[in-house]
Amino acid sequence: QYWHDPLDEALYRSKSIFLAPINQENVFNSTYKQNLMKIKNFVMVKFTADTMVDPRDSEWFGYYAPGQATTIVPLNESALYKKDLLGLKTLDKQKRLHFIAIDADHLQINDAEMKK
């Protein structure tokens, strides 16, 4: 269950069994943040020609502004980041959060890109 309905936030939050909990959208679970803080680097890859993920910016934790499906709120403007609910803001400030864009479709990454 990977769909976050931007037009029905209440339904999404009440029925989501993966995305809402893991993104700290209903109840704060400090273990999620503690575990994420243990990693050396968090590398997020956005596939700029992705035909599967909608919106593509969600590959970098961006998402639609509430109540519509047009305007994207980037990670650094989201409550998840500003409140540091997962530790992404901390990782970013510590230079351990990395954003990579690959000009390809979903998960189409070659060895050369992986070695960068």
Summary of the structure (lengths in Angstrom):
residues: 116
radius of gyration: 14.7
end to end distance: 31.3
largest distance: 42.5
contacts: 280
relative contact order: 0.18
helix: 36%
strand: 14%
